[in-house]
Amino acid sequence: MNLAIVKGSAVCTVKYPGTEGIKLLVVQPVNKHLEPIGGLVVAADSVRAGIGDTVLVLREGSGARQVLENEFACVISVVIGIVDSVKLDG
């Protein structure tokens, strides 16, 4: 799982069968200090996250399909939680 910040959404006029109705979010992966790392990622939204939310993203296809309860969904990344706070020890 990775931390990310929701930057926007992706709209598709045509989707792969089985992915209809799944909201797609554009997220920016961040490190433990909430600083951007890497490029933007498109992830399926399973928790109704919004722009500016800090979220947990699962980036593994089999797990993503399990979360979406769709074994045929063509999905690699899925938002699985909205983060309320991050606390670091030390």
Biopython code that builds the backbone (N, CA, C, O; Angstrom):
import numpy as np
from Bio.PDB.StructureBuilder import StructureBuilder

atoms = [
    (1, "MET", "N", (0.844, -1.182, 0.000)),
    (1, "MET", "CA", (0.000, 0.000, 0.000)),
    (1, "MET", "C", (0.883, 1.236, 0.000)),
    (1, "MET", "O", (1.984, 1.243, 0.551)),
    (2, "ASN", "N", (0.373, 2.266, -0.627)),
    (2, "ASN", "CA", (1.087, 3.529, -0.716)),
    (2, "ASN", "C", (0.171, 4.677, -0.312)),
    (2, "ASN", "O", (-1.045, 4.612, -0.490)),
    (3, "LEU", "N", (0.779, 5.732, 0.237)),
    (3, "LEU", "CA", (0.039, 6.966, 0.476)),
    (3, "LEU", "C", (-0.007, 7.756, -0.820)),
    (3, "LEU", "O", (0.939, 7.719, -1.608)),
    (4, "ALA", "N", (-1.100, 8.467, -1.043)),
    (4, "ALA", "CA", (-1.227, 9.324, -2.218)),
    (4, "ALA", "C", (-2.205, 10.444, -1.902)),
    (4, "ALA", "O", (-2.975, 10.362, -0.945)),
    (5, "ILE", "N", (-2.164, 11.488, -2.717)),
    (5, "ILE", "CA", (-3.109, 12.598, -2.601)),
    (5, "ILE", "C", (-3.910, 12.657, -3.891)),
    (5, "ILE", "O", (-3.347, 12.620, -4.985)),
    (6, "VAL", "N", (-5.232, 12.748, -3.755)),
    (6, "VAL", "CA", (-6.106, 12.797, -4.922)),
    (6, "VAL", "C", (-5.965, 14.159, -5.588)),
    (6, "VAL", "O", (-6.150, 15.196, -4.952)),
    (7, "LYS", "N", (-5.631, 14.144, -6.886)),
    (7, "LYS", "CA", (-5.435, 15.365, -7.661)),
    (7, "LYS", "C", (-6.599, 15.657, -8.595)),
    (7, "LYS", "O", (-6.800, 16.806, -8.990)),
    (8, "GLY", "N", (-7.369, 14.634, -8.954)),
    (8, "GLY", "CA", (-8.469, 14.839, -9.892)),
    (8, "GLY", "C", (-9.129, 13.524, -10.243)),
    (8, "GLY", "O", (-8.941, 12.519, -9.558)),
    (9, "SER", "N", (-9.897, 13.536, -11.307)),
    (9, "SER", "CA", (-10.566, 12.319, -11.750)),
    (9, "SER", "C", (-10.325, 12.126, -13.242)),
    (9, "SER", "O", (-9.985, 13.068, -13.957)),
    (10, "ALA", "N", (-10.503, 10.912, -13.691)),
    (10, "ALA", "CA", (-10.378, 10.586, -15.110)),
    (10, "ALA", "C", (-11.751, 10.167, -15.606)),
    (10, "ALA", "O", (-12.446, 9.391, -14.950)),
    (11, "VAL", "N", (-12.139, 10.682, -16.761)),
    (11, "VAL", "CA", (-13.435, 10.361, -17.350)),
    (11, "VAL", "C", (-13.194, 9.627, -18.655)),
    (11, "VAL", "O", (-12.442, 10.091, -19.513)),
    (12, "CYS", "N", (-13.833, 8.484, -18.798)),
    (12, "CYS", "CA", (-13.684, 7.675, -20.006)),
    (12, "CYS", "C", (-15.047, 7.513, -20.674)),
    (12, "CYS", "O", (-16.030, 7.162, -20.021)),
    (13, "THR", "N", (-15.097, 7.770, -21.975)),
    (13, "THR", "CA", (-16.365, 7.590, -22.689)),
    (13, "THR", "C", (-16.613, 6.121, -22.988)),
    (13, "THR", "O", (-17.761, 5.700, -23.134)),
    (14, "VAL", "N", (-15.548, 5.343, -23.079)),
    (14, "VAL", "CA", (-15.654, 3.898, -23.307)),
    (14, "VAL", "C", (-14.773, 3.211, -22.280)),
    (14, "VAL", "O", (-13.623, 3.602, -22.079)),
    (15, "LYS", "N", (-15.317, 2.173, -21.619)),
    (15, "LYS", "CA", (-14.552, 1.433, -20.623)),
    (15, "LYS", "C", (-14.558, -0.046, -20.972)),
    (15, "LYS", "O", (-15.462, -0.539, -21.646)),
    (16, "TYR", "N", (-13.542, -0.736, -20.503)),
    (16, "TYR", "CA", (-13.449, -2.179, -20.663)),
    (16, "TYR", "C", (-14.643, -2.824, -19.971)),
    (16, "TYR", "O", (-15.027, -2.381, -18.889)),
    (17, "PRO", "N", (-15.246, -3.863, -20.564)),
    (17, "PRO", "CA", (-16.383, -4.526, -19.922)),
    (17, "PRO", "C", (-16.056, -4.955, -18.489)),
    (17, "PRO", "O", (-14.997, -5.528, -18.230)),
    (18, "GLY", "N", (-16.955, -4.679, -17.585)),
    (18, "GLY", "CA", (-16.754, -5.015, -16.178)),
    (18, "GLY", "C", (-16.249, -3.853, -15.349)),
    (18, "GLY", "O", (-16.223, -3.928, -14.121)),
    (19, "THR", "N", (-15.847, -2.777, -16.011)),
    (19, "THR", "CA", (-15.370, -1.616, -15.259)),
    (19, "THR", "C", (-16.350, -0.446, -15.334)),
    (19, "THR", "O", (-16.068, 0.636, -14.819)),
    (20, "GLU", "N", (-17.490, -0.658, -15.968)),
    (20, "GLU", "CA", (-18.499, 0.399, -16.023)),
    (20, "GLU", "C", (-18.948, 0.743, -14.608)),
    (20, "GLU", "O", (-19.110, -0.144, -13.770)),
    (21, "GLY", "N", (-19.145, 2.013, -14.347)),
    (21, "GLY", "CA", (-19.622, 2.450, -13.035)),
    (21, "GLY", "C", (-18.535, 2.613, -11.991)),
    (21, "GLY", "O", (-18.820, 3.035, -10.870)),
    (22, "ILE", "N", (-17.304, 2.291, -12.327)),
    (22, "ILE", "CA", (-16.197, 2.460, -11.381)),
    (22, "ILE", "C", (-15.580, 3.839, -11.602)),
    (22, "ILE", "O", (-15.103, 4.148, -12.694)),
    (23, "LYS", "N", (-15.594, 4.665, -10.552)),
    (23, "LYS", "CA", (-15.013, 6.009, -10.626)),
    (23, "LYS", "C", (-13.497, 5.893, -10.646)),
    (23, "LYS", "O", (-12.921, 5.107, -9.893)),
    (24, "LEU", "N", (-12.850, 6.670, -11.504)),
    (24, "LEU", "CA", (-11.397, 6.664, -11.604)),
    (24, "LEU", "C", (-10.832, 7.970, -11.064)),
    (24, "LEU", "O", (-11.299, 9.053, -11.418)),
    (25, "LEU", "N", (-9.830, 7.860, -10.207)),
    (25, "LEU", "CA", (-9.182, 9.024, -9.617)),
    (25, "LEU", "C", (-7.740, 9.132, -10.097)),
    (25, "LEU", "O", (-7.078, 8.120, -10.327)),
    (26, "VAL", "N", (-7.263, 10.348, -10.247)),
    (26, "VAL", "CA", (-5.851, 10.601, -10.541)),
    (26, "VAL", "C", (-5.201, 10.952, -9.202)),
    (26, "VAL", "O", (-5.591, 11.919, -8.548)),
    (27, "VAL", "N", (-4.205, 10.154, -8.803)),
    (27, "VAL", "CA", (-3.570, 10.352, -7.497)),
    (27, "VAL", "C", (-2.071, 10.565, -7.653)),
    (27, "VAL", "O", (-1.450, 10.052, -8.584)),
    (28, "GLN", "N", (-1.500, 11.334, -6.725)),
    (28, "GLN", "CA", (-0.067, 11.592, -6.678)),
    (28, "GLN", "C", (0.523, 10.812, -5.512)),
    (28, "GLN", "O", (0.239, 11.143, -4.361)),
    (29, "PRO", "N", (1.339, 9.781, -5.767)),
    (29, "PRO", "CA", (1.986, 9.078, -4.658)),
    (29, "PRO", "C", (2.858, 10.039, -3.854)),
    (29, "PRO", "O", (3.490, 10.935, -4.414)),
    (30, "VAL", "N", (2.886, 9.843, -2.533)),
    (30, "VAL", "CA", (3.680, 10.685, -1.641)),
    (30, "VAL", "C", (4.462, 9.808, -0.667)),
    (30, "VAL", "O", (4.118, 8.647, -0.445)),
    (31, "ASN", "N", (5.527, 10.384, -0.086)),
    (31, "ASN", "CA", (6.303, 9.655, 0.918)),
    (31, "ASN", "C", (5.681, 9.870, 2.301)),
    (31, "ASN", "O", (4.600, 10.446, 2.426)),
    (32, "LYS", "N", (6.379, 9.399, 3.329)),
    (32, "LYS", "CA", (5.827, 9.499, 4.684)),
    (32, "LYS", "C", (5.706, 10.937, 5.187)),
    (32, "LYS", "O", (5.023, 11.195, 6.178)),
    (33, "HIS", "N", (6.368, 11.870, 4.506)),
    (33, "HIS", "CA", (6.261, 13.288, 4.868)),
    (33, "HIS", "C", (5.255, 14.011, 3.965)),
    (33, "HIS", "O", (5.156, 15.238, 3.978)),
    (34, "LEU", "N", (4.513, 13.223, 3.185)),
    (34, "LEU", "CA", (3.495, 13.719, 2.240)),
    (34, "LEU", "C", (4.096, 14.574, 1.124)),
    (34, "LEU", "O", (3.444, 15.478, 0.603)),
    (35, "GLU", "N", (5.353, 14.274, 0.763)),
    (35, "GLU", "CA", (6.019, 14.935, -0.353)),
    (35, "GLU", "C", (5.848, 14.075, -1.604)),
    (35, "GLU", "O", (5.977, 12.853, -1.523)),
    (36, "PRO", "N", (5.562, 14.678, -2.754)),
    (36, "PRO", "CA", (5.331, 13.909, -3.981)),
    (36, "PRO", "C", (6.530, 13.037, -4.370)),
    (36, "PRO", "O", (7.682, 13.462, -4.279)),
    (37, "ILE", "N", (6.231, 11.818, -4.801)),
    (37, "ILE", "CA", (7.251, 10.915, -5.339)),
    (37, "ILE", "C", (6.675, 10.262, -6.592)),
    (37, "ILE", "O", (5.509, 9.867, -6.610)),
    (38, "GLY", "N", (7.472, 10.153, -7.616)),
    (38, "GLY", "CA", (7.018, 9.492, -8.832)),
    (38, "GLY", "C", (5.954, 10.278, -9.571)),
    (38, "GLY", "O", (5.649, 11.424, -9.239)),
    (39, "GLY", "N", (5.393, 9.622, -10.591)),
    (39, "GLY", "CA", (4.381, 10.251, -11.423)),
    (39, "GLY", "C", (2.972, 9.984, -10.944)),
    (39, "GLY", "O", (2.751, 9.229, -9.997)),
    (40, "LEU", "N", (2.027, 10.614, -11.610)),
    (40, "LEU", "CA", (0.614, 10.430, -11.280)),
    (40, "LEU", "C", (0.162, 9.025, -11.647)),
    (40, "LEU", "O", (0.705, 8.404, -12.561)),
    (41, "VAL", "N", (-0.846, 8.528, -10.920)),
    (41, "VAL", "CA", (-1.384, 7.191, -11.119)),
    (41, "VAL", "C", (-2.906, 7.296, -11.200)),
    (41, "VAL", "O", (-3.519, 8.089, -10.485)),
    (42, "VAL", "N", (-3.509, 6.492, -12.073)),
    (42, "VAL", "CA", (-4.966, 6.402, -12.120)),
    (42, "VAL", "C", (-5.374, 5.190, -11.282)),
    (42, "VAL", "O", (-4.847, 4.095, -11.475)),
    (43, "ALA", "N", (-6.311, 5.384, -10.353)),
    (43, "ALA", "CA", (-6.753, 4.310, -9.465)),
    (43, "ALA", "C", (-8.275, 4.287, -9.380)),
    (43, "ALA", "O", (-8.927, 5.331, -9.378)),
    (44, "ALA", "N", (-8.823, 3.088, -9.311)),
    (44, "ALA", "CA", (-10.262, 2.937, -9.106)),
    (44, "ALA", "C", (-10.595, 3.387, -7.684)),
    (44, "ALA", "O", (-9.818, 3.148, -6.760)),
    (45, "ASP", "N", (-11.728, 4.025, -7.510)),
    (45, "ASP", "CA", (-12.135, 4.542, -6.198)),
    (45, "ASP", "C", (-13.151, 3.609, -5.562)),
    (45, "ASP", "O", (-14.237, 3.401, -6.103)),
    (46, "SER", "N", (-12.795, 3.043, -4.404)),
    (46, "SER", "CA", (-13.735, 2.170, -3.695)),
    (46, "SER", "C", (-14.268, 2.807, -2.420)),
    (46, "SER", "O", (-15.049, 2.186, -1.699)),
    (47, "VAL", "N", (-13.849, 4.062, -2.126)),
    (47, "VAL", "CA", (-14.221, 4.682, -0.846)),
    (47, "VAL", "C", (-14.816, 6.084, -0.987)),
    (47, "VAL", "O", (-15.012, 6.773, 0.015)),
    (48, "ARG", "N", (-15.101, 6.508, -2.201)),
    (48, "ARG", "CA", (-15.675, 7.831, -2.460)),
    (48, "ARG", "C", (-14.763, 8.973, -1.997)),
    (48, "ARG", "O", (-15.203, 9.910, -1.331)),
    (49, "ALA", "N", (-13.497, 8.869, -2.365)),
    (49, "ALA", "CA", (-12.528, 9.916, -2.030)),
    (49, "ALA", "C", (-12.733, 11.119, -2.944)),
    (49, "ALA", "O", (-13.326, 11.006, -4.017)),
    (50, "GLY", "N", (-12.235, 12.269, -2.504)),
    (50, "GLY", "CA", (-12.376, 13.490, -3.283)),
    (50, "GLY", "C", (-11.046, 14.195, -3.460)),
    (50, "GLY", "O", (-10.048, 13.833, -2.836)),
    (51, "ILE", "N", (-11.040, 15.201, -4.312)),
    (51, "ILE", "CA", (-9.828, 15.968, -4.584)),
    (51, "ILE", "C", (-9.279, 16.546, -3.280)),
    (51, "ILE", "O", (-10.017, 17.126, -2.484)),
    (52, "GLY", "N", (-7.971, 16.379, -3.077)),
    (52, "GLY", "CA", (-7.306, 16.871, -1.881)),
    (52, "GLY", "C", (-7.201, 15.846, -0.765)),
    (52, "GLY", "O", (-6.420, 16.034, 0.168)),
    (53, "ASP", "N", (-7.971, 14.764, -0.838)),
    (53, "ASP", "CA", (-7.904, 13.735, 0.201)),
    (53, "ASP", "C", (-6.574, 12.995, 0.138)),
    (53, "ASP", "O", (-6.049, 12.736, -0.946)),
    (54, "THR", "N", (-6.033, 12.658, 1.302)),
    (54, "THR", "CA", (-4.895, 11.756, 1.392)),
    (54, "THR", "C", (-5.481, 10.356, 1.494)),
    (54, "THR", "O", (-6.360, 10.101, 2.318)),
    (55, "VAL", "N", (-4.991, 9.451, 0.655)),
    (55, "VAL", "CA", (-5.603, 8.123, 0.557)),
    (55, "VAL", "C", (-4.555, 7.023, 0.606)),
    (55, "VAL", "O", (-3.364, 7.264, 0.407)),
    (56, "LEU", "N", (-5.024, 5.806, 0.878)),
    (56, "LEU", "CA", (-4.209, 4.608, 0.769)),
    (56, "LEU", "C", (-4.530, 3.961, -0.567)),
    (56, "LEU", "O", (-5.698, 3.757, -0.897)),
    (57, "VAL", "N", (-3.496, 3.638, -1.339)),
    (57, "VAL", "CA", (-3.687, 3.029, -2.649)),
    (57, "VAL", "C", (-3.032, 1.652, -2.654)),
    (57, "VAL", "O", (-1.855, 1.505, -2.324)),
    (58, "LEU", "N", (-3.809, 0.659, -3.031)),
    (58, "LEU", "CA", (-3.302, -0.698, -3.211)),
    (58, "LEU", "C", (-2.939, -0.832, -4.685)),
    (58, "LEU", "O", (-3.793, -0.647, -5.553)),
    (59, "ARG", "N", (-1.669, -1.154, -4.976)),
    (59, "ARG", "CA", (-1.208, -1.245, -6.363)),
    (59, "ARG", "C", (-0.827, -2.687, -6.671)),
    (59, "ARG", "O", (0.348, -3.016, -6.833)),
    (60, "GLU", "N", (-1.836, -3.529, -6.747)),
    (60, "GLU", "CA", (-1.628, -4.946, -7.033)),
    (60, "GLU", "C", (-2.935, -5.464, -7.623)),
    (60, "GLU", "O", (-3.976, -5.406, -6.968)),
    (61, "GLY", "N", (-2.891, -5.964, -8.839)),
    (61, "GLY", "CA", (-4.092, -6.308, -9.590)),
    (61, "GLY", "C", (-5.043, -7.279, -8.914)),
    (61, "GLY", "O", (-6.250, -7.037, -8.885)),
    (62, "SER", "N", (-4.525, -8.376, -8.369)),
    (62, "SER", "CA", (-5.404, -9.369, -7.747)),
    (62, "SER", "C", (-6.129, -8.778, -6.539)),
    (62, "SER", "O", (-7.332, -8.983, -6.374)),
    (63, "GLY", "N", (-5.409, -8.057, -5.708)),
    (63, "GLY", "CA", (-6.024, -7.402, -4.547)),
    (63, "GLY", "C", (-7.043, -6.359, -4.961)),
    (63, "GLY", "O", (-8.101, -6.238, -4.345)),
    (64, "ALA", "N", (-6.723, -5.596, -6.016)),
    (64, "ALA", "CA", (-7.648, -4.572, -6.508)),
    (64, "ALA", "C", (-8.948, -5.208, -6.973)),
    (64, "ALA", "O", (-10.030, -4.699, -6.682)),
    (65, "ARG", "N", (-8.847, -6.316, -7.693)),
    (65, "ARG", "CA", (-10.059, -7.007, -8.166)),
    (65, "ARG", "C", (-10.875, -7.556, -7.000)),
    (65, "ARG", "O", (-12.105, -7.570, -7.061)),
    (66, "GLN", "N", (-10.210, -8.007, -5.943)),
    (66, "GLN", "CA", (-10.922, -8.497, -4.758)),
    (66, "GLN", "C", (-11.671, -7.369, -4.065)),
    (66, "GLN", "O", (-12.819, -7.539, -3.655)),
    (67, "VAL", "N", (-11.018, -6.216, -3.934)),
    (67, "VAL", "CA", (-11.661, -5.055, -3.305)),
    (67, "VAL", "C", (-12.897, -4.650, -4.092)),
    (67, "VAL", "O", (-13.935, -4.338, -3.509)),
    (68, "LEU", "N", (-12.788, -4.653, -5.422)),
    (68, "LEU", "CA", (-13.907, -4.259, -6.283)),
    (68, "LEU", "C", (-14.927, -5.382, -6.461)),
    (68, "LEU", "O", (-15.976, -5.186, -7.074)),
    (69, "GLU", "N", (-14.609, -6.565, -5.919)),
    (69, "GLU", "CA", (-15.478, -7.743, -6.042)),
    (69, "GLU", "C", (-15.818, -8.034, -7.499)),
    (69, "GLU", "O", (-16.969, -8.296, -7.845)),
    (70, "ASN", "N", (-14.780, -7.983, -8.350)),
    (70, "ASN", "CA", (-14.945, -8.222, -9.777)),
    (70, "ASN", "C", (-13.678, -8.893, -10.289)),
    (70, "ASN", "O", (-12.679, -8.220, -10.544)),
    (71, "GLU", "N", (-13.711, -10.212, -10.443)),
    (71, "GLU", "CA", (-12.513, -10.950, -10.834)),
    (71, "GLU", "C", (-12.063, -10.673, -12.264)),
    (71, "GLU", "O", (-10.949, -11.034, -12.645)),
    (72, "PHE", "N", (-12.924, -10.033, -13.058)),
    (72, "PHE", "CA", (-12.580, -9.753, -14.448)),
    (72, "PHE", "C", (-12.218, -8.285, -14.696)),
    (72, "PHE", "O", (-11.895, -7.918, -15.826)),
    (73, "ALA", "N", (-12.267, -7.444, -13.664)),
    (73, "ALA", "CA", (-11.955, -6.023, -13.836)),
    (73, "ALA", "C", (-10.491, -5.857, -14.242)),
    (73, "ALA", "O", (-9.602, -6.482, -13.664)),
    (74, "CYS", "N", (-10.258, -5.028, -15.216)),
    (74, "CYS", "CA", (-8.916, -4.749, -15.723)),
    (74, "CYS", "C", (-8.345, -3.577, -14.917)),
    (74, "CYS", "O", (-8.216, -2.466, -15.432)),
    (75, "VAL", "N", (-8.002, -3.836, -13.643)),
    (75, "VAL", "CA", (-7.596, -2.788, -12.709)),
    (75, "VAL", "C", (-6.331, -3.228, -11.984)),
    (75, "VAL", "O", (-6.211, -4.380, -11.568)),
    (76, "ILE", "N", (-5.387, -2.299, -11.836)),
    (76, "ILE", "CA", (-4.164, -2.582, -11.082)),
    (76, "ILE", "C", (-4.141, -1.809, -9.763)),
    (76, "ILE", "O", (-3.690, -2.333, -8.745)),
    (77, "SER", "N", (-4.628, -0.561, -9.776)),
    (77, "SER", "CA", (-4.576, 0.291, -8.584)),
    (77, "SER", "C", (-5.979, 0.634, -8.110)),
    (77, "SER", "O", (-6.868, 0.923, -8.912)),
    (78, "VAL", "N", (-6.167, 0.597, -6.783)),
    (78, "VAL", "CA", (-7.461, 0.928, -6.203)),
    (78, "VAL", "C", (-7.254, 1.699, -4.902)),
    (78, "VAL", "O", (-6.379, 1.364, -4.103)),
    (79, "VAL", "N", (-8.064, 2.731, -4.702)),
    (79, "VAL", "CA", (-8.050, 3.490, -3.451)),
    (79, "VAL", "C", (-8.855, 2.680, -2.433)),
    (79, "VAL", "O", (-10.024, 2.367, -2.660)),
    (80, "ILE", "N", (-8.208, 2.342, -1.294)),
    (80, "ILE", "CA", (-8.872, 1.502, -0.311)),
    (80, "ILE", "C", (-9.135, 2.190, 1.025)),
    (80, "ILE", "O", (-9.733, 1.591, 1.918)),
    (81, "GLY", "N", (-8.698, 3.434, 1.174)),
    (81, "GLY", "CA", (-8.949, 4.131, 2.425)),
    (81, "GLY", "C", (-8.643, 5.612, 2.325)),
    (81, "GLY", "O", (-7.780, 6.035, 1.555)),
    (82, "ILE", "N", (-9.366, 6.395, 3.116)),
    (82, "ILE", "CA", (-9.095, 7.822, 3.242)),
    (82, "ILE", "C", (-8.347, 8.013, 4.559)),
    (82, "ILE", "O", (-8.817, 7.577, 5.609)),
    (83, "VAL", "N", (-7.186, 8.662, 4.505)),
    (83, "VAL", "CA", (-6.323, 8.828, 5.667)),
    (83, "VAL", "C", (-6.746, 10.065, 6.447)),
    (83, "VAL", "O", (-6.833, 11.161, 5.893)),
    (84, "ASP", "N", (-7.007, 9.878, 7.739)),
    (84, "ASP", "CA", (-7.364, 11.001, 8.601)),
    (84, "ASP", "C", (-6.138, 11.736, 9.099)),
    (84, "ASP", "O", (-6.136, 12.964, 9.182)),
    (85, "SER", "N", (-5.087, 10.986, 9.434)),
    (85, "SER", "CA", (-3.850, 11.620, 9.908)),
    (85, "SER", "C", (-2.692, 10.644, 9.735)),
    (85, "SER", "O", (-2.879, 9.434, 9.604)),
    (86, "VAL", "N", (-1.493, 11.213, 9.738)),
    (86, "VAL", "CA", (-0.271, 10.412, 9.677)),
    (86, "VAL", "C", (0.593, 10.844, 10.843)),
    (86, "VAL", "O", (0.879, 12.030, 11.004)),
    (87, "LYS", "N", (1.012, 9.881, 11.662)),
    (87, "LYS", "CA", (1.845, 10.170, 12.826)),
    (87, "LYS", "C", (3.128, 9.364, 12.708)),
    (87, "LYS", "O", (3.094, 8.145, 12.542)),
    (88, "LEU", "N", (4.253, 10.049, 12.795)),
    (88, "LEU", "CA", (5.551, 9.386, 12.717)),
    (88, "LEU", "C", (6.212, 9.416, 14.083)),
    (88, "LEU", "O", (6.241, 10.457, 14.739)),
    (89, "ASP", "N", (6.744, 8.277, 14.518)),
    (89, "ASP", "CA", (7.510, 8.223, 15.763)),
    (89, "ASP", "C", (8.955, 8.584, 15.469)),
    (89, "ASP", "O", (9.534, 8.127, 14.484)),
    (90, "GLY", "N", (9.538, 9.421, 16.347)),
    (90, "GLY", "CA", (10.958, 9.767, 16.198)),
    (90, "GLY", "C", (11.194, 10.913, 15.382)),
    (90, "GLY", "O", (12.345, 11.302, 15.182)),
]
sb = StructureBuilder()
sb.init_structure("model")
sb.init_model(0)
sb.init_chain("A")
sb.init_seg("    ")
for serial, (resi, resn, name, xyz) in enumerate(atoms, 1):
    if name == "N":
        sb.init_residue(resn, " ", resi, " ")
    sb.init_atom(name, np.array(xyz, "f"), 0.0, 1.0, " ", f" {name:<3s}", serial, name[0])
structure = sb.get_structure()
